[in-house]
């Protein structure tokens, strides 16, 4: 068993755990209280907690939050909230890496040391238990630092256009104006659902988008950012349509 190192990641030879860490601060601005807002009959965060539970991948499912209501709802749906996230990690500017690092280091100091931690976003109702299982298999089988959800762009990014200061149109890559779409390399982007990582990778805050990561490919119809009220409405329509067809496929 590989020892971990770094603050809160001292060498360990004991049993190590797999943990889901759901970051959910209380200060969302564009959709107030979105982590606990009702989404198709359940608090938004409940869908992520249930997917993690159904997957069977985790020894613990914890929520990292600074908010009392989020803590209460998370516990009601079966997650643990063993600490309160520090205020310095709960502002509008703190990224995911230091938040997950804090949680991993806390667990390593106070509970069973972590082997793999999966950052699972609270606003990911389209995440499936099967995808989480695939992510675990991929990170274990590849020996990589991370395995995270991605999906393909619907349109070739090489043929993207921009609007100029004069209100006209220009291509980002005009050399591809005459290139057939099927001859262009397919491009992918972060699906914003989950990120499996080794404890060492999180503690060292290694970059997620790089050569030491492997993709967990998702179909485009199961990927939806939920950052604005318009996003929320579209996500609910899409989710209800999928449920009517038998669930997430």
KARA-V447998 format. One record per backbone hydrogen bond with DSSP energy under -0.5 kcal/mol. NH is the residue of the N-H (numbers start at 0). CO is the residue of the C=O. If there is no record, write none. Layout:
NH | CO
NH | CO
This chain:
8 | 5
16 | 112
18 | 115
19 | 59
20 | 117
21 | 19
21 | 61
22 | 20
23 | 63
33 | 30
35 | 32
36 | 32
38 | 41
41 | 38
43 | 36
44 | 34
45 | 42
46 | 42
46 | 43
47 | 43
48 | 44
49 | 45
50 | 46
51 | 47
52 | 48
53 | 49
54 | 50
55 | 51
55 | 52
56 | 51
58 | 17
59 | 17
61 | 19
62 | 79
63 | 21
64 | 62
70 | 66
71 | 67
72 | 68
73 | 69
74 | 70
75 | 71
76 | 72
77 | 74
78 | 73
79 | 60
84 | 64
84 | 82
88 | 85
89 | 86
98 | 94
99 | 95
100 | 96
101 | 97
102 | 98
103 | 99
104 | 100
105 | 101
106 | 102
107 | 103
108 | 104
109 | 105
110 | 106
114 | 16
115 | 16
116 | 196
117 | 18
118 | 116
118 | 194
119 | 20
119 | 117
120 | 118
120 | 192
121 | 22
123 | 120
123 | 121
126 | 123
131 | 127
132 | 128
133 | 129
134 | 130
135 | 131
136 | 132
137 | 133
138 | 134
139 | 135
140 | 136
141 | 137
142 | 138
144 | 211
145 | 211
146 | 195
147 | 213
148 | 193
149 | 215
150 | 188
152 | 186
158 | 155
159 | 156
161 | 169
163 | 161
163 | 167
166 | 163
169 | 161
171 | 159
172 | 159
173 | 170
175 | 172
176 | 173
178 | 175
182 | 179
183 | 180
188 | 150
190 | 148
191 | 148
194 | 118
195 | 146
196 | 116
197 | 144
198 | 114
201 | 197
202 | 198
203 | 199
204 | 201
205 | 200
209 | 207
212 | 209
213 | 145
215 | 147
216 | 214
217 | 149
221 | 218
222 | 219
231 | 227
232 | 228
233 | 229
234 | 230
235 | 231
236 | 232
237 | 233
238 | 234
239 | 235
240 | 236
241 | 237
242 | 238
243 | 239
244 | 240
245 | 242
246 | 241
